[in-house]
Amino acid sequence: MRCALSPVVRWELPHPEDHADFSAVFEADHFGGMHLGGALAPRSDCLRTPGVIAAAGLDDIMLMTYLRNGYACEVEGKTLAIQPGDVVVLDLTRPFAVRAPAVSNLSLTIRRDLVTPLVARSDALHGLMLRRGTGMADLLWSHLTMLRADAPAMSRAEADAATAASAALIAGAAGPSREGRALARAALRAGQLRMIQAAIARDVADPQLGPALLARRFRLSRASLYRLFEPVGGVAEAITRARLARARALLEDPGQDRLLIRDIARACGFVNDSAFSRLFRAVYGVGPRDLRRLAAQARSRTNGDPAAPDTDVRVVREWLLSL
């Protein structure tokens, strides 16, 4: 662990009793201009000292959040009490110390030259703290967790776009320069849209899910919410599509074969069985009951041929459904 992280921090275990059974996990995804890392470890001190800075020569900008547990961050002579979900920006050309009772973090490290031209004052980045529950912190936290989930399937072009969006979001948090304002606004809108779409996907079972609830939850006016969703067909359309996608996943899941169609409809926020079936058929070209039957037949054919990759039928069906 010390070796892997030595370019960024000096990793220390402040309590001798923790040495005997030390265990940690570190994962990272490389995006070209940035990388996203996640660590799980026991109580630790992570120190970026002048010696570490001089030895490695890294001058990147880091964005860090903890998924669980709080920690103390010593920066610029101050000790910040950081809670799970808070987001901190750190400049790797300057010292800091993180002292955590347990490590469970996500950290995004991005090239300095991608961020500083977009920021009005680059010297204000180091130690910038955004509290959970504020719009910017929640947006950045959502961005980091979505990147972690999506990174393995990203193409190079998508990774480049994610890097540019990350730089613009940091600029939006720190205060954008004149040149960075348009990029920051676009990144903020895109990030806000992704965050609300994730909330829709998570809460599809709620029959009250709609524009009024989303506007209140995300502190937007109805008009702002509608403008945000115009490029993807509108808020109501996004909710309906998310509900139908969840229903399709349940219908194709062999573990849910005992669920009645009406129970699946209710689990996806539909209160009218006929309306559910009609919408499902309009979007997917087949009714819910028929899709379940076709999915079972496809599984049976695939399972009966050991030479056939078990993804062939699903890949083709997903492609056709996406047209």
C-alpha positions, 0 to 999 in steps of 0.5 A: 500500500505504501509503495502503490500510493507513495507518489501521492501520500505517505501512508502510515498506520499510527497505531502499532496494533494495526500492523499485525492484521493490516488489510486494504483494497485499492482500485483505480480506473485511468481515463487518460487525463485523470484517474479515479481511485477508491480505497478501503483500509483501517485507521490510517494517516495519509500525509502529503509532505514537502518530501513527498511533493518533491520526490514525485513532482505531481502537480495534479488537482484532487477531488476526494469524498468518503463514502463512510466514516468521517476524518480530519483533514489538515490543510493550510494550518487548519483542521477540517472535520470532514463527514461522509458525503462532503467533498474536498478539493486538494492541490497536490503541489501543497501539503495536507494530511488526512487522518481517518479512523477508517478509510472508505474513499473515492478520489479523482485526480485530474491534470492541473492544466485541464482545470486551472484555465477554467478557474478564476483563482487557482490558489483557492482550490486547495482545501475547498470543502463542500458540505453534503446537502449543498447542491454542488457537493451532492452533484460532485458526489453523484458524479464520482459515484457514477464515474466509478460505476460506468468506468469499466464500460467507457470508450476512450471518447467517453473517457475524454468527455468525462474528463472534460466534464470533471474539470468543468464541474471543479471549476463550477465549484471553485468559481469559473474563469470567464473562459470557463463559465460556459463549460462550467454551466454546461457541465453543471446542467449535464451533471444535474440531469444525470443526478436526477435521472439516477434518482428517478431510476432509484425511485421508480416504485414510488407512484408519486414520483413526478415533476413536483416531487423532483423539483422540490427534492432538487430545489428547482423551479418547475420551469428549470426542471422542464428545461433541463429535461427538454433534450431527453424528451421531458420529465414525464417521458424520462420517468415512464422510460425508467419505469418501463426499463425496470419492468423489462428487467424484472420480466426478463429475470428468471428469479422473478418468474413467480411475480404476477404481471400486476405486481411488477407493474406496481413495483415500477410505479404503475397503478393501472394494469391496462395503461402499463401493458399498453405503454410497454407494448408501444415502447418494446413492440411486445406485451409484458406477458409475451416478453417474459415468455420469449425471454424464457424461451431464449434462456432455454435455447441458450442453456441447451447449447453449451457452445453458445455464449450466454450473452449472444441472445441478450446482446442482440435483443438489447440492440434491437430494443434500443432501435 
